[in-house]
Amino acid sequence: MSSIQQTPLSPALRRLIGVILLGGLLGIMNSTMVAVGLTSLAGEFDTSLSTIGWVSTGFLLAVTAAIPFTTWAVDRIGGRKLWLAGLCLFLVASLASALAWNVGSLIAFRVVQGLAAGILDPLVLVLLARAAGPDRAGHVMGLMGVVLSLGPVLGPVAGGAILQGLGWRWMFLISIAIGLVALALAVRVVPADPPTAANDRLDVLGLALVGPGFMALVLALSQSTLIPLAIGVVLLIGYGVHASRTRAPLIDLGLFRNTSFNASVAVMAFVGLGTFASLFVLPLYYQAHGYSVLAAGLLVAPFGLGGALSMPVAGRVSDRIGARNLVRGGAAAGALSALLSLGFDAGTPQAWPLLNALLMGLALGAVGAPTMGSLYRTLPPSLVPQGSSVLYMLNQLGASVGIAVVTLIVQSANDAISGIHGVYWFAIAMLGVVLVLSFALPSKESTA
């Protein structure tokens, strides 16, 4: 056994990474951009916030539903064809959303847009993992982390600016402009890959169980209702029974016999939880100090910048030394950042929360990229689509849990500042779990 030697990224691979990440930015940015405009959309369509909320909820549920199908389709259709189809569907749905004439049509078109994002989002992971190979997985996943870090921050900022200057339809028209560029570049850059498993039938029953099962869990967390939670648990238990008796299940439960894989997807679920908890609570802190929604969104930018700076570096280093120590260091730094946040109050100078948000972003980035790199070094190529599906769905679930818990903590607090402090105590506990999970990550990957 010899330690992994890093090889530089070729110009062709760099171009491919850039083009794939541009397409991947569409779903992430559009989702958060529209979320910040829900109040404006409710006024535009003369409807309640609970109704217009389905513009975001429907999108999120559709993403979750499409991910398992993408897992099966990528090897039967080919990554290039599926990527181009996802981009085209996203463009059509964006145009339809921009032309929506009432709230029902907008929700319907957003569901279609979510289905397209559910094709594109896991494909980003699959295409990049396959192109990079195991020896450069951390490096490439770190580059992808730039999009994961900046996308959720840029979305609210861009959404706020568009709503103030151009109107709500431009939130979707701007996606068309980006999507057309991404499509034109993808046609030229993404290489052809013939189907590798054309004869395998779709596990229809598995798709009917696992997709709706995760959808029900996400719905239960986003709407704080128990009935979808119970339905989701039953469906996923049913999938477990079905998969154990099926020759070619949609997602092979044998994945979970790999300790490193289990630790990696669990850590990434907690990273999703921490990221969205921070993105939720930081604007609340700034709004409690009298800032507008747009200004609060701009002030969250250091958090995204921190992740964008640390992920490429941490991912590349993890290709040489493994994920375990980097994840431990990132979790410890994140816990320190959360502890420092407990001292913030209404009189704290603005520079300190900004610096602390940067530290938190740096810390979570140092956890995320090495963990994703480790995951793809532990999977054989044939299981990369299934591993990507599990990773993305659990990350989505973690994000939903984060938002639900933060909402509960803030609503239960006596005032905004004590609610924010409660969220950071929760973050400290979460990062403690990440530290425990880090023991199951490889300390140093190797190849034969």
NORNOR-V815636 format. One record per backbone hydrogen bond with DSSP energy under -1.0 kcal/mol. CO is the residue of the C=O (numbers start at 1). NH is the residue of the N-H. Records with the same first field share a line. If there is no record, write none. Layout:
BEGIN
CO->NH, NH
END
This chain:
BEGIN
2->447
10->14
11->15
12->16
13->17
14->18
15->19
16->20
17->21
18->22
19->23
20->24
21->25
24->28
25->29
26->30
27->31
28->32
29->33
30->34
31->35
32->36
34->37
35->38
37->41
38->42
39->43
40->44
41->45
42->47
48->52
49->53
51->54
52->55
53->56, 57
54->58
56->60
57->61
58->62
59->63
60->64
61->65
62->66
63->67
66->70
67->71
68->72
69->73
70->74
73->77
74->78
75->196, 197
78->82
79->83
80->84
81->85
82->86
83->87
84->88
85->89
86->90
87->91
88->92
89->93
90->94
91->95
92->96
93->97
94->98
95->99
97->100
102->106
103->107
104->108
105->109
106->110
107->111
108->112
109->113
110->114
111->115
112->116
113->117
114->118
116->120
117->121
119->123
120->124
122->126
123->127
124->128
125->129
126->130
127->131
128->132
129->133
133->136
136->140
137->141
138->142
139->143
140->144
141->145
143->146
144->148
145->149
146->150
147->151
150->154
151->155
153->157
154->158
155->159
156->160
157->161
158->162
159->163
160->164
161->165
162->166, 167
167->170
168->171
169->172, 173
170->174
172->176
173->177
174->178
175->179
176->180
177->181
178->182
179->183
180->184
181->185
182->186
183->187
185->189
186->190
197->200
202->204
203->207
204->208
205->209
206->210
207->211
209->213
210->214
211->215
212->216
213->217
214->218
215->219
216->220
217->221
218->222
219->223
220->225
226->230
227->231
228->232
229->233
230->234
231->235
232->236
233->237
234->238
235->239
236->240
237->241
238->242
239->243
240->244
242->245
252->255
253->256
254->257
255->258
258->262
259->263
260->264
261->265
262->266
263->267
264->268
265->269
266->270
267->271
268->272
269->273
270->274
271->275
272->276
273->277
274->278
275->279
276->280
277->281
278->282
281->285
282->286
283->287
284->288
286->291
287->290
292->296
293->297
294->298
295->299
298->301
300->303
301->305
302->306
303->307
304->308
305->309
306->310
307->311
310->314
311->315
312->316
313->317
314->318
317->320, 321
318->322
323->327
324->328
325->329
326->330
327->331
328->332
329->333
330->334
331->335
332->336
333->337
334->338
335->339
336->340
337->341
340->343
341->344
345->348
349->352
350->354
351->355
352->356
353->357
354->358
355->359
356->360
357->361
358->362
359->363
360->364
361->365
362->366
364->368
365->369
367->371
368->372
369->373
370->374
371->375
372->376
373->377
374->378
380->383
381->384
383->387
384->388
385->389
386->390
387->391
388->392
389->393
390->394
391->395
392->396
393->397
394->398
395->399
396->400
397->401
398->402
399->403
400->404
401->405
402->406
403->407
404->408
405->409
406->410
407->411
408->412
415->419
416->420
417->421
418->422
419->423
420->424
421->425
422->426
423->427
424->428
425->429
426->430
427->431
428->432
429->433
430->434
431->435
432->436
433->437
434->438
436->439
437->440
438->441
442->323, 324
447->2
END
